[in-house]
Structure formats: structure tokens, C-alpha cells
Amino acid sequence: SPAVTAAAAAAEARLAGIGRLLLRASGTEPLIRVMAEGEDEQLVAAVVDELCAVIEAESAG
């Protein structure tokens, strides 16, 4: 969805240079895998939480 795409782009921008983000649709289950890593654990956790909230809101809609 456009909202998830925008949230993912914003998350990648926040992690630019200090981390990375990968979103992947599961091939066997109706879910999206969110994988992230970076130098700042708190920032990575915040970015993942925000992105997951958008994904969950879009899937509930």
C-alpha cells in the first residue's frame, strides 16, 4: 500500500548510513517480515515499531 511504502522509505531514511531495513512478504503465510539492524539499538527498535504499526493499521483497514 502507499502508506506502507511511504513508512518504509521514511524508516530507511532514518537509518541511512547507520543501519539497514528489509521488508519481505512471506511466501507461505499472510504476513510481512520486517528485519532491521543498525548501530543504535533504540533507534532501530523505534523505527521497527513505527513501521509495524503502519503495516498493522493497513492490514486491519
PyRosetta script that sets phi, psi and omega in degrees:
from pyrosetta import init, pose_from_sequence

init()
pose = pose_from_sequence("SPAVTAAAAAAEARLAGIGRLLLRASGTEPLIRVMAEGEDEQLVAAVVDELCAVIEAESAG")
pose.set_psi(1, 157.3)
pose.set_omega(1, 178.3)
pose.set_phi(2, -59.8)
pose.set_psi(2, -35.3)
pose.set_omega(2, -179.6)
pose.set_phi(3, -66.7)
pose.set_psi(3, -41.3)
pose.set_omega(3, 178.7)
pose.set_phi(4, -68.0)
pose.set_psi(4, -41.7)
pose.set_omega(4, 178.3)
pose.set_phi(5, -60.6)
pose.set_psi(5, -44.1)
pose.set_omega(5, 179.3)
pose.set_phi(6, -66.0)
pose.set_psi(6, -42.1)
pose.set_omega(6, 179.3)
pose.set_phi(7, -65.2)
pose.set_psi(7, -38.8)
pose.set_omega(7, 178.5)
pose.set_phi(8, -66.1)
pose.set_psi(8, -41.1)
pose.set_omega(8, 178.0)
pose.set_phi(9, -63.5)
pose.set_psi(9, -41.3)
pose.set_omega(9, 178.2)
pose.set_phi(10, -65.6)
pose.set_psi(10, -40.0)
pose.set_omega(10, 178.9)
pose.set_phi(11, -64.8)
pose.set_psi(11, -43.5)
pose.set_omega(11, 178.3)
pose.set_phi(12, -62.4)
pose.set_psi(12, -38.8)
pose.set_omega(12, 178.7)
pose.set_phi(13, -64.1)
pose.set_psi(13, -39.9)
pose.set_omega(13, 179.4)
pose.set_phi(14, -66.9)
pose.set_psi(14, -29.8)
pose.set_omega(14, -178.8)
pose.set_phi(15, -94.2)
pose.set_psi(15, -1.6)
pose.set_omega(15, -175.5)
pose.set_phi(16, -53.2)
pose.set_psi(16, 126.3)
pose.set_omega(16, 177.1)
pose.set_phi(17, 83.8)
pose.set_psi(17, -16.6)
pose.set_omega(17, -178.5)
pose.set_phi(18, -126.5)
pose.set_psi(18, 0.1)
pose.set_omega(18, -179.5)
pose.set_phi(19, -172.6)
pose.set_psi(19, -176.0)
pose.set_omega(19, 177.7)
pose.set_phi(20, -147.5)
pose.set_psi(20, 160.0)
pose.set_omega(20, -175.3)
pose.set_phi(21, -135.2)
pose.set_psi(21, 140.3)
pose.set_omega(21, 176.8)
pose.set_phi(22, -136.4)
pose.set_psi(22, 126.1)
pose.set_omega(22, 173.6)
pose.set_phi(23, -112.5)
pose.set_psi(23, 135.4)
pose.set_omega(23, -179.4)
pose.set_phi(24, -148.1)
pose.set_psi(24, 129.7)
pose.set_omega(24, 175.3)
pose.set_phi(25, -73.4)
pose.set_psi(25, 137.1)
pose.set_omega(25, 176.7)
pose.set_phi(26, -69.3)
pose.set_psi(26, 142.0)
pose.set_omega(26, 177.8)
pose.set_phi(27, -85.7)
pose.set_psi(27, -12.9)
pose.set_omega(27, -175.1)
pose.set_phi(28, -121.6)
pose.set_psi(28, -11.9)
pose.set_omega(28, -177.6)
pose.set_phi(29, -133.9)
pose.set_psi(29, 155.8)
pose.set_omega(29, 178.5)
pose.set_phi(30, -81.9)
pose.set_psi(30, 68.3)
pose.set_omega(30, -179.9)
pose.set_phi(31, -149.4)
pose.set_psi(31, 165.2)
pose.set_omega(31, 176.8)
pose.set_phi(32, -115.7)
pose.set_psi(32, 127.4)
pose.set_omega(32, 177.8)
pose.set_phi(33, -87.6)
pose.set_psi(33, 132.5)
pose.set_omega(33, 178.5)
pose.set_phi(34, -117.2)
pose.set_psi(34, 117.2)
pose.set_omega(34, 179.2)
pose.set_phi(35, -122.9)
pose.set_psi(35, 133.9)
pose.set_omega(35, -178.9)
pose.set_phi(36, -145.7)
pose.set_psi(36, 150.3)
pose.set_omega(36, 174.1)
pose.set_phi(37, -149.7)
pose.set_psi(37, 155.1)
pose.set_omega(37, 179.9)
pose.set_phi(38, -178.7)
pose.set_psi(38, 175.0)
pose.set_omega(38, -176.9)
pose.set_phi(39, -73.7)
pose.set_psi(39, -31.4)
pose.set_omega(39, -176.0)
pose.set_phi(40, -106.3)
pose.set_psi(40, 102.3)
pose.set_omega(40, -175.0)
pose.set_phi(41, -59.8)
pose.set_psi(41, -39.7)
pose.set_omega(41, -179.6)
pose.set_phi(42, -66.5)
pose.set_psi(42, -40.5)
pose.set_omega(42, 178.4)
pose.set_phi(43, -65.1)
pose.set_psi(43, -44.8)
pose.set_omega(43, 179.4)
pose.set_phi(44, -60.3)
pose.set_psi(44, -45.1)
pose.set_omega(44, 179.8)
pose.set_phi(45, -62.3)
pose.set_psi(45, -42.0)
pose.set_omega(45, 179.8)
pose.set_phi(46, -65.1)
pose.set_psi(46, -43.7)
pose.set_omega(46, 179.4)
pose.set_phi(47, -61.9)
pose.set_psi(47, -45.0)
pose.set_omega(47, -180.0)
pose.set_phi(48, -64.9)
pose.set_psi(48, -43.5)
pose.set_omega(48, 179.2)
pose.set_phi(49, -59.9)
pose.set_psi(49, -44.8)
pose.set_omega(49, -179.7)
pose.set_phi(50, -65.2)
pose.set_psi(50, -43.2)
pose.set_omega(50, -179.9)
pose.set_phi(51, -65.5)
pose.set_psi(51, -43.2)
pose.set_omega(51, 179.0)
pose.set_phi(52, -63.7)
pose.set_psi(52, -35.6)
pose.set_omega(52, 177.8)
pose.set_phi(53, -63.1)
pose.set_psi(53, -40.5)
pose.set_omega(53, 178.1)
pose.set_phi(54, -66.3)
pose.set_psi(54, -44.4)
pose.set_omega(54, 179.6)
pose.set_phi(55, -60.6)
pose.set_psi(55, -45.2)
pose.set_omega(55, 180.0)
pose.set_phi(56, -64.4)
pose.set_psi(56, -40.9)
pose.set_omega(56, 179.0)
pose.set_phi(57, -64.1)
pose.set_psi(57, -40.5)
pose.set_omega(57, 179.4)
pose.set_phi(58, -68.4)
pose.set_psi(58, -36.8)
pose.set_omega(58, -178.7)
pose.set_phi(59, -74.4)
pose.set_psi(59, -24.4)
pose.set_omega(59, 179.1)
pose.set_phi(60, -81.7)
pose.set_psi(60, -21.2)
pose.set_omega(60, -174.0)
pose.set_phi(61, -68.3)
pose.dump_pdb("model.pdb")
